[in-house]
Amino acid sequence: MDKNFRVRVIVGLSMFVIALVALYTFNSIPFKILFGLFAFVAVIELLSFFKNKKTANTLNIILTICEIIFLIGGVIFVAKIDASHFWYIILGVPGYDIFAYLFGKIFGGKIFKKSRPFPYVSKNKTWEGTILGLTMAVGMVAIKIAITGSLATNWIYLLCGPLALIGDLFESLLKRKFKVKDSNEIVIKNKFFEKLEILIGGAEGHGGYLDRIDSSAFACTILLLFSIL
């Protein structure tokens, strides 16, 4: 098992635990502020992409604006819902991310020989990881709804897994267009951000706040639109 894989697993599981702990303080103002600051740092990472003047074209500007809208929409939705609904987000979004990565590493290429569903956007994703990750995400949300919720009012949260996948792919496309490997690879060179991002594995040369929140931001923005409609 390589070091990068171990770090990603540890960081992913740690953030999952932190999210669960956050449920106990979810309705507090400090938590809402903290979540907003998390998204704000992600925006700083996103805007740092423009340090490479060669990639600052019209399409990339449009994609960046869309990503910022997702981040803002995600913060608004989290501020709007209560802790019981935040459970669905945790199970569906980080749940998909974690299990898709784990199953992809364990079973990738063992079931489907040509196991690259998105080779031009995210070449590391596998069919095995994607399918099993989505299955786990939808399954966990469905169990939660069956135990404590109502399918008639909460069915939309079953889409958290698929929406997380789309949000992740969108950010992967964005990074590919800007020709950056990780969202923090520019700002991590700043001493302040280097100390800040070591908390999420940034010092290992991967990740960043935007990489951690991209799926949640997109999923929550779409859920916000559904709630408005």
KANORTA-V513510 format. One record per residue. N is the residue number from 1. OMEGA is omega in radians with two decimals (none if undefined). Layout:
N	OMEGA
N	OMEGA
This chain:
1	-3.09
2	-3.07
3	-3.11
4	3.13
5	-3.14
6	-3.13
7	-3.13
8	3.14
9	-3.13
10	-3.14
11	-3.13
12	3.13
13	3.12
14	3.14
15	3.08
16	3.12
17	3.11
18	3.12
19	3.12
20	3.11
21	-3.12
22	3.14
23	-3.11
24	3.11
25	-2.99
26	-3.06
27	-3.14
28	3.12
29	3.12
30	3.14
31	3.13
32	3.13
33	-3.13
34	3.12
35	3.11
36	3.11
37	3.10
38	3.12
39	-3.13
40	3.10
41	3.10
42	3.11
43	3.11
44	3.08
45	-3.11
46	-3.12
47	3.12
48	3.10
49	-3.05
50	3.04
51	3.04
52	-3.02
53	-3.08
54	-3.10
55	-3.12
56	3.12
57	-3.05
58	-3.13
59	-3.12
60	3.08
61	3.12
62	3.12
63	3.12
64	3.10
65	3.10
66	-3.14
67	3.10
68	3.08
69	3.11
70	-3.14
71	3.12
72	3.13
73	3.12
74	3.13
75	3.14
76	-3.11
77	3.14
78	3.11
79	-3.03
80	-3.04
81	3.09
82	-3.05
83	-3.11
84	3.11
85	3.10
86	3.06
87	-3.12
88	3.13
89	-3.12
90	-3.10
91	-3.06
92	-3.04
93	3.06
94	3.10
95	3.10
96	-3.10
97	-3.07
98	-3.06
99	3.09
100	3.13
101	-3.12
102	-3.11
103	3.09
104	3.12
105	-3.07
106	-3.01
107	-3.07
108	3.12
109	-3.10
110	3.13
111	3.10
112	-3.10
113	3.06
114	-2.98
115	3.09
116	-3.09
117	-3.09
118	-3.01
119	-3.08
120	-3.13
121	-3.13
122	-2.99
123	-3.12
124	3.12
125	3.14
126	3.07
127	-3.10
128	-3.14
129	-3.12
130	-3.09
131	-3.12
132	3.09
133	3.10
134	3.13
135	3.13
136	-3.11
137	-3.14
138	-3.13
139	-3.13
140	3.11
141	-3.13
142	3.11
143	3.13
144	3.11
145	-3.12
146	-3.09
147	-2.98
148	-3.00
149	3.11
150	-3.13
151	-3.10
152	-3.09
153	-3.03
154	-3.10
155	-3.08
156	-3.12
157	3.05
158	3.13
159	-3.09
160	-3.14
161	3.10
162	3.13
163	3.09
164	3.11
165	-3.14
166	3.12
167	3.11
168	3.14
169	3.13
170	-3.14
171	3.08
172	3.08
173	-3.14
174	3.14
175	3.11
176	3.13
177	-3.14
178	3.11
179	3.03
180	-3.10
181	-3.12
182	-3.05
183	-3.08
184	-2.98
185	3.09
186	-3.08
187	-3.12
188	3.12
189	3.06
190	-3.04
191	-3.14
192	-3.12
193	3.12
194	3.11
195	-3.11
196	-3.01
197	3.05
198	3.13
199	-3.13
200	3.05
201	-3.10
202	-3.11
203	3.14
204	3.08
205	3.09
206	2.99
207	-3.02
208	-3.12
209	3.14
210	3.11
211	-3.11
212	-2.99
213	-3.05
214	-3.13
215	-3.14
216	-3.11
217	-3.13
218	-3.12
219	-3.11
220	3.09
221	3.11
222	3.09
223	3.08
224	3.12
225	3.12
226	-3.12
227	3.10
228	3.14
229	none
